[in-house]
């Protein structure tokens, strides 16, 4: 390995070689282990709200909904504007109700038409978690999905050599219902151990603000990291979203609120293309002339109608 010096130790060249081996091994471990780094975006991709998916696997581990955890990821990433549809929204609605009752001060500027619409919905699911790779308490969420046994110790009673979890995040377009992206994230106990050892500041530096078992239980930490990996994948694959989701969406459909006529031109004296009954669906084509809109009916007929005879189709 290297020559022994007079004091019975290894010479400097040998020690340098040993240190190089240690540094190299540490670098490989760092590269192969998931780092708890929230991605950053240079621009917002739109407004988003967070909901729980059908597979609420976190319940099997006495964990609360991951919405607070995911809100923290979204907010710190700067990739979306958070739109609250939970407790904060309910409180805001109470303020609006006070405004309707005339209880708020003058110039409070709280009223209708101010709530921002969500462009996207972030759906969170835990689809797999392994609470005992040795098999003595197998089942859990995986068993619940594929029909195996469900049981064993949960929450703080976990006694395992290894833990693994798989989480899935998907993004749905509010206006079109299209699924824009689906990403899975996987993590295991050794990933969490590395993250804590790398100075994550009390699991991700969250300092207890997340709660719900995601910071103070092993399986919660593993699932937190799995969600983070899924979120990283989403952000990486959603860069092609439009700058303005509302403008990019198809034009909203309308329906007639009374019998009306579709004219060939924006003029009541022009030829009638067809008579539209009340409740007929029409799709605006984007051309406007005062109160007149050019539309297309369900049969492909095109013509002009007055927007005073229309209302949004619900």
Backbone bond lengths (Angstrom), bond angles and torsions (degrees), N, CA, C in turn:
res aa  C-N    CA-C-N  psi(-1)  N-CA   C-N-CA  omega(-1)  CA-C   N-CA-C  phi
1 X - - - 1.446 - - 1.523 109.40 -
2 X 1.282 118.84 -48.37 1.458 124.53 176.91 1.516 108.29 -175.53
3 X 1.302 115.81 160.43 1.450 117.28 -176.52 1.523 110.40 -72.03
4 X 1.351 116.08 148.22 1.456 122.21 178.87 1.515 108.22 -87.82
5 X 1.355 117.10 130.38 1.459 118.13 -179.62 1.526 109.50 -80.55
6 X 1.312 116.99 -178.57 1.456 121.69 -172.94 1.526 112.43 -66.76
7 X 1.332 117.62 -19.79 1.455 119.58 -179.48 1.525 111.78 -90.69
8 X 1.322 116.49 5.04 1.459 119.99 175.39 1.513 113.47 89.17
9 X 1.344 119.32 4.18 1.460 121.35 179.84 1.507 110.89 -102.09
10 X 1.314 115.19 -173.26 1.460 120.33 178.25 1.516 109.88 -89.26
11 X 1.287 115.88 147.59 1.456 121.19 178.65 1.506 111.31 -71.14
12 X 1.341 116.08 169.09 1.455 122.11 -177.71 1.524 112.96 -58.17
13 X 1.341 119.33 -43.64 1.471 118.73 179.13 1.523 112.35 -58.39
14 X 1.347 116.27 -39.74 1.460 119.28 -179.13 1.524 110.64 -67.56
15 X 1.332 117.64 -40.77 1.457 120.32 179.48 1.524 111.19 -65.07
16 X 1.323 116.01 -39.51 1.466 119.60 177.50 1.519 111.20 -61.27
17 X 1.331 115.66 -39.61 1.463 119.99 179.08 1.516 111.01 -64.26
18 X 1.357 115.92 -41.24 1.462 119.66 179.23 1.520 110.72 -63.65
19 X 1.357 115.98 -45.36 1.456 119.57 178.90 1.523 111.22 -61.09
20 X 1.301 117.99 -39.09 1.462 121.67 179.16 1.514 110.86 -62.44
21 X 1.351 116.01 -39.81 1.461 120.03 178.96 1.521 110.33 -65.01
22 X 1.339 117.25 -41.76 1.461 120.99 -179.39 1.522 110.78 -64.69
23 X 1.352 116.16 -45.12 1.461 120.44 179.71 1.518 110.54 -62.76
24 X 1.328 116.80 -41.59 1.461 120.73 -179.99 1.511 110.95 -62.79
25 X 1.334 116.83 -43.42 1.462 120.67 -179.55 1.518 110.68 -65.00
26 X 1.340 116.66 -39.32 1.455 120.54 179.14 1.518 110.89 -64.94
27 X 1.329 117.12 -39.23 1.460 121.16 179.78 1.513 110.96 -64.20
28 X 1.324 117.22 -41.40 1.461 121.03 179.23 1.515 109.78 -63.08
29 X 1.372 115.86 -43.68 1.447 118.92 179.10 1.522 110.96 -61.57
30 X 1.328 117.04 -41.05 1.462 120.82 -179.21 1.516 111.19 -64.56
31 X 1.323 116.40 -38.65 1.462 119.78 -178.88 1.512 111.40 -70.45
32 X 1.344 116.98 -32.63 1.443 120.34 -175.65 1.521 112.69 -87.98
33 X 1.317 118.04 -5.08 1.451 121.20 -176.18 1.514 109.94 -111.37
34 X 1.328 116.36 141.15 1.444 121.31 -177.34 1.521 110.41 -71.22
35 X 1.312 116.73 128.77 1.458 121.15 178.82 1.537 109.01 -93.71
36 X 1.332 117.41 139.27 1.465 120.10 -178.66 1.519 112.15 -81.19
37 X 1.318 117.58 66.59 1.448 122.00 -178.17 1.522 109.33 -113.02
38 X 1.323 116.66 119.97 1.453 120.98 178.14 1.526 108.69 -74.08
39 X 1.335 118.41 129.54 1.468 120.08 -179.46 1.521 111.34 -66.46
40 X 1.314 116.53 155.52 1.457 122.52 179.52 1.522 109.82 -118.97
41 X 1.339 116.26 143.59 1.458 121.61 178.70 1.521 109.55 -119.08
42 X 1.326 116.11 143.83 1.457 121.48 178.54 1.526 111.62 -78.88
43 X 1.318 116.99 -21.36 1.461 120.62 178.92 1.528 109.44 -143.04
44 X 1.324 114.94 156.00 1.455 119.88 176.54 1.521 109.56 -75.84
45 X 1.323 116.24 138.33 1.460 121.57 179.68 1.525 111.97 -90.72
46 X 1.331 117.30 -1.01 1.458 121.22 179.99 1.512 110.98 135.20
47 X 1.328 116.29 -178.43 1.459 122.14 179.02 1.528 108.94 -92.41
48 X 1.331 115.90 138.73 1.463 119.76 -174.78 1.523 110.02 -139.20
49 X 1.315 116.61 145.77 1.449 122.59 172.06 1.522 108.48 -122.73
50 X 1.320 117.12 157.26 1.461 121.91 -171.26 1.522 109.83 -116.48
51 X 1.328 116.31 133.72 1.461 121.45 178.33 1.521 109.67 -133.91
52 X 1.318 115.66 159.56 1.457 121.03 174.79 1.522 109.63 -82.30
53 X 1.328 116.65 138.75 1.447 121.45 176.95 1.528 111.59 -80.50
54 X 1.322 115.66 -174.43 1.463 120.97 -178.38 1.523 111.73 -69.02
55 X 1.331 116.14 -35.63 1.472 119.83 -174.90 1.527 109.76 -96.16
56 X 1.315 114.70 87.77 1.472 121.27 -177.85 1.521 109.24 -86.68
57 X 1.320 116.03 64.76 1.454 120.93 -174.47 1.511 114.24 -62.40
58 X 1.326 117.29 -20.14 1.459 119.46 -179.14 1.533 112.44 -64.45
59 X 1.336 116.33 -22.52 1.469 119.01 179.42 1.521 112.19 -62.04
60 X 1.325 116.74 -29.25 1.460 120.63 -178.78 1.522 111.98 -67.21
61 X 1.317 116.99 -15.06 1.461 121.16 -176.38 1.524 112.18 -118.19
62 X 1.331 115.72 21.82 1.464 121.08 179.79 1.525 112.09 57.06
63 X 1.326 116.61 32.20 1.462 121.30 176.19 1.523 109.07 -99.71
64 X 1.311 116.04 149.02 1.452 120.28 175.67 1.529 109.81 -81.79
65 X 1.314 115.86 175.00 1.460 120.69 176.69 1.532 109.67 -55.23
66 X 1.325 118.46 141.90 1.473 121.14 -179.37 1.523 113.77 -82.25
67 X 1.335 118.38 11.68 1.459 119.59 -174.97 1.527 112.47 -59.55
68 X 1.339 117.57 -41.41 1.454 119.58 -179.44 1.530 110.47 -64.80
69 X 1.327 116.26 -39.30 1.463 121.20 177.41 1.526 110.25 -61.52
70 X 1.329 116.71 -47.17 1.456 120.88 -177.27 1.531 111.67 -69.62
71 X 1.321 116.68 -33.12 1.467 119.32 175.35 1.522 110.23 -60.44
72 X 1.322 115.73 -39.21 1.459 119.68 178.98 1.525 110.48 -65.66
73 X 1.332 117.95 -43.20 1.465 121.05 177.07 1.529 110.51 -58.74
74 X 1.347 115.69 -47.90 1.463 120.23 -176.60 1.523 111.01 -64.32
75 X 1.322 116.44 -45.77 1.459 119.68 -176.83 1.515 112.15 -64.88
76 X 1.328 116.65 -43.90 1.458 119.61 -177.84 1.528 112.31 -73.13
77 X 1.314 117.52 -22.21 1.464 119.84 -179.94 1.524 111.74 -78.90
78 X 1.342 116.58 -29.17 1.457 119.71 -176.34 1.516 113.20 72.54
79 X 1.330 117.55 14.09 1.463 120.78 -176.04 1.526 113.00 -84.43
80 X 1.322 117.34 -22.37 1.457 121.80 179.18 1.527 109.29 -141.39
81 X 1.323 115.28 159.02 1.456 121.96 168.65 1.523 107.17 -92.82
82 X 1.331 117.40 124.33 1.459 120.93 -178.14 1.522 110.29 -76.41
83 X 1.325 115.89 130.94 1.456 122.28 174.76 1.528 107.04 -112.76
84 X 1.315 116.59 116.67 1.464 121.81 -175.05 1.524 110.54 -81.61
85 X 1.308 114.90 126.69 1.461 120.78 173.38 1.528 110.51 -125.02
86 X 1.339 115.63 21.72 1.451 120.90 -179.16 1.516 111.59 -112.86
87 X 1.341 116.24 -132.23 1.458 121.55 -176.14 1.523 112.03 -62.31
88 X 1.320 116.92 -39.33 1.458 120.02 179.48 1.520 111.82 -62.89
89 X 1.323 115.98 -40.69 1.466 120.28 179.45 1.530 110.71 -66.24
90 X 1.343 116.43 -40.76 1.464 119.98 178.94 1.521 110.94 -61.30
91 X 1.345 116.11 -41.12 1.464 120.18 178.28 1.527 110.66 -65.17
92 X 1.332 116.59 -39.92 1.466 120.40 178.85 1.529 110.57 -63.94
93 X 1.332 116.33 -38.41 1.452 119.80 178.79 1.529 111.00 -63.22
94 X 1.338 116.51 -35.48 1.469 118.85 177.98 1.523 110.80 -64.81
95 X 1.345 115.72 -36.49 1.458 118.82 176.63 1.530 110.56 -64.63
96 X 1.288 116.23 -39.42 1.465 120.39 178.94 1.521 111.15 -66.16
97 X 1.317 115.25 -37.66 1.468 118.90 177.43 1.523 110.55 -63.32
98 X 1.338 116.54 -38.22 1.460 120.09 176.72 1.530 110.55 -62.71
99 X 1.338 115.14 -37.51 1.456 119.22 177.69 1.516 111.87 -64.12
100 X 1.327 117.01 -41.50 1.464 121.19 178.55 1.522 111.27 -63.32
101 X 1.339 115.91 -32.19 1.462 120.49 -179.61 1.527 112.48 -80.84
102 X 1.339 116.29 -5.61 1.448 120.22 -178.99 1.514 113.76 79.33
103 X 1.334 117.58 19.81 1.464 121.27 -176.49 1.521 113.60 -88.81
104 X 1.327 118.72 -16.47 1.459 121.11 -177.80 1.526 110.90 -83.98
105 X 1.331 115.78 156.76 1.452 121.11 178.37 1.531 110.52 -65.20
106 X 1.332 114.82 160.20 1.452 119.43 175.61 1.523 110.58 -62.50
107 X 1.288 116.12 150.78 1.464 123.97 178.77 1.527 112.30 61.91
108 X 1.346 117.27 26.56 1.470 119.94 175.77 1.520 111.15 -70.05
109 X 1.347 116.25 -25.13 1.464 121.75 177.23 1.529 111.47 56.57
110 X 1.316 115.63 45.67 1.464 121.74 174.87 1.518 107.09 -121.21
111 X 1.331 115.75 120.17 1.455 117.70 -177.80 1.508 112.82 -173.63
112 X 1.301 114.96 -165.07 1.457 120.51 -177.28 1.517 112.58 -71.15
113 X 1.319 115.68 156.98 1.450 121.70 176.20 1.507 115.39 78.27
114 X 1.345 118.17 12.87 1.458 120.21 -177.86 1.522 113.68 -107.97
115 X 1.319 118.18 -17.77 1.465 121.25 -175.93 1.527 109.60 -72.24
116 X 1.313 115.63 128.67 1.466 119.80 179.91 1.518 110.60 -76.96
117 X 1.304 115.56 135.36 1.463 120.65 177.71 1.514 110.24 -78.42
118 X 1.306 116.19 143.75 1.462 120.44 173.48 1.521 109.00 -78.36
119 X 1.319 115.84 134.91 1.463 120.46 174.91 1.519 111.27 -84.28
120 X 1.338 115.24 -32.68 1.463 120.39 -174.70 1.526 110.56 -139.09
121 X 1.314 115.26 158.63 1.457 122.79 175.45 1.522 108.15 -120.21
122 X 1.323 115.62 127.77 1.464 121.77 176.68 1.526 107.83 -97.49
123 X 1.324 116.14 117.50 1.470 122.07 -176.98 1.521 108.80 -106.18
124 X 1.332 115.87 127.21 1.464 121.44 -175.75 1.519 111.06 -112.36
125 X 1.331 115.87 135.41 1.458 121.61 177.54 1.525 110.00 -144.34
126 X 1.314 116.28 145.27 1.461 122.71 168.25 1.520 106.27 -107.75
127 X 1.318 116.14 116.53 1.462 119.95 -172.80 1.513 113.15 -104.45
128 X 1.320 118.18 -15.49 1.457 119.49 -179.63 1.509 109.88 -159.88
129 X 1.313 115.76 139.67 1.456 121.61 172.58 1.512 107.46 -151.97
130 X 1.312 115.86 137.19 1.458 121.97 -177.46 1.515 107.90 -111.19
131 X 1.329 115.64 111.44 1.453 118.02 -175.78 1.519 112.65 -91.43
132 X 1.309 119.03 -10.74 1.470 120.60 178.61 1.519 108.18 -159.29
133 X 1.337 117.11 98.88 1.455 120.02 -178.58 1.516 111.93 -69.32
134 X 1.327 117.42 -15.10 1.456 119.74 177.62 1.509 112.77 -76.35
135 X 1.345 117.02 -18.61 1.449 119.90 173.56 1.510 115.21 102.23
136 X 1.355 119.86 -7.31 1.451 119.79 -175.43 1.522 112.98 -73.18
137 X 1.321 116.89 -23.33 1.459 119.43 177.51 1.518 109.45 -132.11
138 X 1.303 116.26 41.04 1.462 121.20 -175.20 1.511 110.55 -66.62
139 X 1.300 116.16 160.71 1.453 120.81 177.18 1.499 110.15 123.15
140 X 1.336 116.28 -104.16 1.453 120.26 179.37 1.512 111.76 55.17
141 X 1.327 116.25 -137.90 1.457 121.21 -176.13 1.517 111.17 -65.06
142 X 1.323 116.51 -40.43 1.465 119.20 -179.75 1.521 109.75 -59.65
143 X 1.325 115.81 -44.51 1.461 119.06 179.40 1.507 111.89 -62.78
144 X 1.335 116.26 -37.02 1.453 119.17 179.31 1.508 112.56 -65.46
145 X 1.325 117.47 -29.06 1.467 120.80 -177.56 1.524 111.17 -82.54
146 X 1.339 116.56 -45.14 1.461 119.58 -173.77 1.522 112.97 -98.46
147 X 1.330 116.75 3.06 1.454 118.97 174.50 1.508 115.29 95.13
148 X 1.346 118.11 10.38 1.451 120.95 179.26 1.508 111.25 -83.61
149 X 1.331 117.55 -174.42 1.458 120.94 -179.17 1.511 111.50 -69.73
150 X 1.328 116.11 145.41 1.454 121.98 176.28 1.516 107.76 -120.70
151 X 1.307 116.97 126.05 1.448 118.60 -179.47 1.506 109.94 167.52
152 X 1.329 115.29 -163.73 1.451 119.50 179.43 1.506 111.35 93.45
153 X 1.328 115.18 171.73 1.451 120.86 -178.90 1.514 110.87 -66.86
154 X 1.327 115.59 145.19 1.460 119.98 178.89 1.511 109.13 -130.85
155 X 1.357 115.00 171.06 1.450 121.01 175.80 1.508 112.43 57.97
156 X 1.342 116.66 -127.62 1.456 121.09 -175.80 1.504 113.07 -72.70
157 X 1.343 118.79 -7.52 1.456 119.92 -178.26 1.507 113.88 -89.17
158 X 1.310 118.72 10.07 1.455 121.50 -178.08 1.522 111.07 -66.73
159 X 1.310 115.83 130.18 1.466 120.66 175.41 1.519 107.22 -133.93
160 X 1.299 116.27 90.05 1.451 120.90 -174.23 1.515 110.25 -138.36
161 X 1.335 114.62 159.65 1.461 120.09 173.86 1.510 110.86 -87.89
162 X 1.320 115.92 -23.10 1.462 119.35 -176.52 1.519 109.45 -151.31
163 X 1.305 115.91 148.45 1.458 123.04 177.74 1.512 108.43 -135.25
164 X 1.324 116.44 139.56 1.454 121.27 176.25 1.519 109.13 -136.45
165 X 1.322 116.95 150.91 1.462 121.49 179.20 1.514 110.28 -145.49
166 X 1.325 115.35 151.58 1.460 122.30 176.79 1.523 107.75 -130.50
167 X 1.318 116.78 124.56 1.460 122.47 179.21 1.526 108.93 -121.48
168 X 1.322 115.73 151.67 1.465 120.75 179.54 1.523 109.27 -128.53
169 X 1.322 116.08 133.83 1.453 123.55 173.25 1.521 109.07 -119.75
170 X 1.310 116.73 136.46 1.463 120.81 176.16 1.519 109.23 -132.75
171 X 1.322 115.75 150.77 1.460 122.41 -179.56 1.523 108.62 -118.42
172 X 1.346 115.37 125.20 1.464 122.18 -179.08 1.520 109.79 -113.86
173 X 1.320 116.66 134.69 1.456 122.43 176.50 1.534 108.36 -76.01
174 X 1.333 117.21 123.18 1.457 121.23 -176.53 1.523 111.61 -62.22
175 X 1.314 118.01 -39.64 1.459 121.40 -172.10 1.523 112.93 -80.01
176 X 1.309 117.00 -36.59 1.463 119.70 -175.74 1.529 112.99 -106.86
177 X 1.341 117.37 -12.46 1.474 124.99 -175.06 1.523 112.40 65.74
178 X 1.326 117.39 12.10 1.463 120.54 177.42 1.530 110.26 -71.85
179 X 1.317 115.88 141.14 1.457 120.88 172.87 1.514 107.87 -84.47
180 X 1.323 116.22 113.50 1.450 121.37 -175.26 1.527 112.57 -81.84
181 X 1.307 117.17 -29.56 1.468 120.28 -179.27 1.517 109.34 -165.69
182 X 1.328 115.70 148.35 1.459 123.17 172.55 1.524 106.79 -135.64
183 X 1.317 116.09 125.72 1.459 119.97 -178.39 1.525 110.01 -133.96
184 X 1.320 115.32 141.32 1.454 119.99 174.87 1.522 109.62 -107.14
185 X 1.302 114.64 149.63 1.450 120.70 175.71 1.511 109.29 -128.52
186 X 1.310 115.84 136.55 1.457 120.76 179.50 1.524 109.47 -122.55
187 X 1.319 115.57 145.06 1.454 120.24 177.93 1.525 108.64 -152.40
188 X 1.309 115.51 158.20 1.459 121.10 177.57 1.520 109.64 -137.99
189 X 1.301 115.02 170.28 1.459 120.88 -173.58 1.524 112.11 -58.58
190 X 1.314 117.43 -36.66 1.469 119.69 -179.29 1.520 111.21 -66.58
191 X 1.336 117.68 -30.13 1.464 120.23 175.71 1.521 110.38 -63.79
192 X 1.327 115.67 -42.80 1.460 120.16 179.65 1.518 110.34 -65.89
193 X 1.323 116.56 -41.78 1.462 120.20 179.39 1.517 110.72 -59.37
194 X 1.330 116.53 -41.69 1.455 119.96 178.20 1.521 110.76 -65.60
195 X 1.337 116.13 -41.81 1.462 120.25 -178.32 1.518 110.83 -61.41
196 X 1.323 117.34 -43.43 1.455 120.49 179.73 1.520 110.71 -67.77
197 X 1.329 116.05 -39.77 1.459 119.81 179.59 1.502 112.85 -68.80
198 X 1.348 116.94 -22.18 1.465 120.79 -179.07 1.519 112.26 -86.04
199 X 1.329 116.02 8.48 1.472 118.75 176.56 1.506 113.14 84.60
200 X 1.329 116.66 44.64 1.456 119.72 -178.97 1.519 112.70 -75.55
201 X 1.318 117.51 -5.46 1.462 119.83 173.56 1.504 113.76 74.62
202 X 1.344 118.31 48.79 1.451 119.41 178.54 1.510 111.77 78.20
203 X 1.283 115.80 54.65 1.481 126.51 -175.92 1.523 111.86 55.43
204 X 1.327 113.53 89.80 1.449 121.08 173.76 1.511 113.92 75.86
205 X 1.342 117.02 3.98 1.451 118.92 -179.12 1.518 112.89 71.19
206 X 1.347 117.73 19.61 1.448 120.29 -176.12 1.523 112.46 -80.23
207 X 1.342 115.60 -20.14 1.454 119.38 173.05 1.512 114.22 61.23
208 X 1.323 118.50 33.25 1.451 121.04 175.73 1.514 115.20 84.34
209 X 1.331 118.86 3.63 1.461 119.59 -176.30 1.523 112.46 -77.70
210 X 1.320 118.15 -18.93 1.460 120.92 -178.33 1.519 110.84 -82.31
211 X 1.322 117.00 -52.70 1.459 120.72 179.08 1.518 111.91 65.04
212 X 1.323 115.41 -158.45 1.455 120.62 177.49 1.503 114.36 69.83
213 X 1.351 118.16 11.45 1.451 121.49 -179.45 1.510 114.42 90.93
214 X 1.333 117.84 -1.89 1.464 120.20 -176.63 1.525 112.47 -81.06
215 X 1.295 117.92 -12.63 1.458 120.44 -179.63 1.526 113.23 -110.49
216 X 1.334 116.88 -28.27 1.464 118.85 -171.59 1.523 114.30 -113.47
217 X 1.333 118.13 12.31 1.463 120.94 171.88 1.517 108.60 -128.21
218 X 1.310 116.51 150.47 1.465 120.36 -178.05 1.520 111.39 -62.67
219 X 1.330 116.91 -48.01 1.463 118.62 -177.55 1.526 110.29 -67.17
220 X 1.340 117.57 -32.59 1.456 119.90 176.98 1.518 112.02 -63.88
221 X 1.333 116.55 -40.11 1.454 120.67 178.49 1.527 111.11 -67.27
222 X 1.314 116.10 -38.97 1.467 119.68 179.13 1.533 110.12 -64.90
223 X 1.334 116.81 -44.68 1.461 120.51 179.49 1.527 110.51 -66.13
224 X 1.342 117.38 -36.22 1.474 120.42 176.75 1.517 110.84 -58.64
225 X 1.322 115.85 -43.82 1.461 120.05 -179.41 1.527 111.01 -69.96
226 X 1.332 117.13 -34.82 1.471 120.33 176.94 1.524 110.42 -63.81
227 X 1.332 116.94 -42.02 1.461 119.88 176.97 1.527 111.17 -64.12
228 X 1.315 116.62 -38.23 1.461 119.61 179.45 1.522 110.82 -64.16
229 X 1.331 116.95 -40.76 1.465 119.94 177.89 1.525 110.75 -63.55
230 X 1.344 116.83 -39.61 1.464 120.27 177.57 1.527 110.56 -65.15
231 X 1.329 116.79 -40.04 1.466 120.33 -179.71 1.521 111.16 -66.40
232 X 1.313 116.97 -38.34 1.463 120.17 175.47 1.527 110.57 -58.01
233 X 1.330 115.78 -44.35 1.461 119.91 179.49 1.513 112.30 -62.81
234 X 1.333 116.68 -40.66 1.463 120.50 178.71 1.523 110.97 -60.64
235 X 1.313 115.72 -50.09 1.464 120.01 -177.36 1.527 110.62 -60.91
236 X 1.315 116.79 -38.67 1.462 120.40 -179.04 1.520 111.80 -66.79
237 X 1.347 117.36 -28.98 1.466 120.73 -174.50 1.522 113.75 -102.03
238 X 1.331 118.15 0.60 1.460 120.48 -177.15 1.522 113.15 -108.90
239 X 1.312 116.81 14.23 1.452 120.07 -179.00 1.518 114.41 -64.48
240 X 1.326 116.71 -18.12 1.465 120.43 -178.12 1.523 113.15 -89.64
241 X 1.336 118.11 5.02 1.454 119.81 177.62 1.521 109.94 -63.10
242 X 1.325 117.86 148.55 1.473 120.15 -178.08 1.524 111.73 -66.63
243 X 1.331 116.04 155.92 1.457 120.41 177.81 1.524 111.25 -64.44
244 X 1.325 116.91 -33.57 1.460 121.83 179.08 1.518 108.55 -131.58
245 X 1.330 115.91 103.88 1.467 120.41 -176.12 1.518 111.80 -64.83
246 X 1.330 117.27 -32.81 1.459 120.52 -179.53 1.525 111.36 -66.15
247 X 1.329 116.28 -45.58 1.465 119.74 179.86 1.524 112.24 -67.32
248 X 1.327 115.97 -32.43 1.466 120.33 -176.78 1.529 112.54 -79.32
249 X 1.324 116.94 -16.24 1.470 120.21 -177.29 1.524 110.72 -74.02
250 X 1.337 117.44 155.27 1.471 120.15 175.14 1.528 110.83 -59.37
251 X 1.314 116.70 151.19 1.462 121.24 179.71 1.525 109.98 -61.99
252 X 1.303 116.26 139.83 1.456 120.68 179.71 1.519 110.48 -66.31
253 X 1.331 116.08 142.44 1.457 121.32 178.96 1.527 110.49 -81.64
254 X 1.335 115.80 155.18 1.459 122.15 179.41 1.527 108.91 -128.97
255 X 1.332 114.69 167.73 1.455 120.00 173.43 1.524 109.21 -136.89
256 X 1.316 115.12 153.68 1.461 119.51 179.95 1.525 109.62 -75.52
257 X 1.327 116.43 140.77 1.465 119.88 179.89 1.528 111.32 -99.08
258 X 1.314 115.89 -4.63 1.464 121.75 176.94 1.524 107.53 -158.13
259 X 1.335 118.81 161.14 1.466 119.43 175.69 1.528 110.08 -58.46
260 X 1.313 116.25 133.52 1.460 120.27 -178.40 1.522 109.71 -147.41
261 X 1.309 116.12 173.24 1.461 120.97 -178.65 1.527 110.35 -113.57
262 X 1.318 115.90 140.13 1.454 122.49 172.40 1.529 107.72 -96.26
263 X 1.343 115.38 117.14 1.465 120.20 -177.22 1.529 110.78 -98.33
264 X 1.347 114.35 157.80 1.463 119.44 -179.85 1.523 111.08 -70.59
265 X 1.331 117.81 -30.49 1.456 122.92 179.43 1.533 108.33 -132.97
266 X 1.338 118.26 164.71 1.464 120.58 179.43 1.521 111.75 -74.96
267 X 1.331 114.35 63.06 1.463 121.37 -176.12 1.526 107.41 -153.92
268 X 1.332 117.88 125.14 1.470 118.98 -178.44 1.520 113.21 -63.50
269 X 1.341 116.79 -17.84 1.456 119.27 179.03 1.514 113.71 -87.68
270 X 1.340 118.29 -6.05 1.464 120.78 -179.18 1.526 111.01 -78.27
271 X 1.327 115.65 168.42 1.461 121.03 -177.14 1.528 110.94 -59.88
272 X 1.327 114.93 147.71 1.466 121.10 179.50 1.528 108.84 -91.15
273 X 1.312 116.59 122.94 1.470 121.26 176.69 1.510 109.92 -72.82
274 X 1.329 116.95 -46.47 1.466 121.92 175.52 1.524 109.11 -168.28
275 X 1.317 115.23 161.70 1.454 121.37 174.79 1.528 108.36 -94.57
276 X 1.320 115.24 130.00 1.462 120.40 -178.05 1.521 110.04 -103.15
277 X 1.327 117.98 127.26 1.464 120.02 176.36 1.528 110.78 -75.61
278 X 1.303 117.57 165.72 1.461 121.24 175.60 1.521 109.17 -62.50
279 X 1.335 116.71 136.60 1.465 120.85 -179.80 1.508 114.17 89.40
280 X 1.327 118.50 3.85 1.466 120.88 178.87 1.532 109.70 -73.85
281 X 1.316 116.35 135.69 1.465 120.64 178.53 1.519 110.43 -83.67
282 X 1.341 114.61 136.95 1.466 121.01 173.68 1.527 108.53 -136.89
283 X 1.323 115.96 149.73 1.453 122.19 179.95 1.525 109.15 -115.64
284 X 1.338 117.88 117.45 1.476 120.31 178.04 1.523 111.25 -60.40
285 X 1.319 116.57 140.93 1.461 122.58 -179.27 1.526 111.93 -100.99
286 X 1.331 117.00 -0.26 1.458 120.25 175.64 1.515 115.14 101.23
287 X 1.333 118.13 -20.31 1.470 120.88 179.68 1.528 109.56 -84.96
288 X 1.348 116.01 136.25 1.456 121.24 -179.05 1.524 109.86 -137.86
289 X 1.322 114.51 148.46 1.459 121.29 177.42 1.532 106.75 -145.64
290 X 1.340 115.30 91.92 1.455 118.60 -174.79 1.520 110.43 64.56
291 X 1.328 115.98 -125.25 1.464 121.09 178.44 1.524 112.32 -81.13
292 X 1.314 117.05 -6.64 1.463 120.71 -176.06 1.532 110.68 -89.19
293 X 1.321 115.12 134.36 1.463 122.67 174.56 1.521 109.36 -119.87
294 X 1.342 114.89 139.01 1.456 118.30 172.56 1.532 108.24 -86.29
295 X 1.340 115.47 129.37 1.464 119.97 -174.16 1.520 109.94 -134.50
296 X 1.319 113.83 170.07 1.465 121.44 174.88 1.518 107.81 -129.82
297 X 1.345 116.53 133.33 1.458 118.44 179.51 1.528 110.57 -88.78
298 X 1.328 116.48 -177.55 1.467 120.77 -175.22 1.517 113.03 -68.39
299 X 1.341 116.88 -16.34 1.472 120.71 178.84 1.520 112.44 -96.29
300 X 1.338 117.34 3.42 1.457 120.13 179.29 1.509 114.25 90.08
301 X 1.329 118.46 0.91 1.466 120.70 176.48 1.520 109.75 -71.81
302 X 1.327 116.69 138.45 1.454 121.47 179.85 1.520 110.76 -118.73
303 X 1.316 115.69 143.33 1.452 120.25 179.54 1.514 109.93 -177.33
304 X 1.336 115.41 -169.06 1.462 121.26 -174.45 1.513 110.39 -115.97
305 X 1.342 115.46 136.09 1.462 121.52 175.77 1.530 107.93 -134.76
306 X 1.331 117.03 158.98 1.462 120.54 176.10 1.521 109.87 -81.40
307 X 1.342 115.06 136.79 1.465 117.65 -178.85 1.512 112.85 -69.84
308 X 1.336 117.53 -13.10 1.465 120.34 176.10 1.524 111.59 -71.30
309 X 1.328 116.36 -12.92 1.469 121.02 177.96 1.538 111.82 -98.42
310 X 1.355 116.33 8.85 1.458 120.46 -174.59 1.531 111.46 -123.54
311 X 1.321 114.72 157.59 1.455 122.48 170.69 1.517 108.12 -145.03
312 X 1.342 117.51 153.82 1.464 119.33 179.93 1.520 111.65 -58.30
313 X 1.313 115.58 138.29 1.464 121.19 177.28 1.508 108.58 -77.07
314 X 1.321 117.41 127.81 1.460 121.74 -178.05 1.521 110.00 -107.87
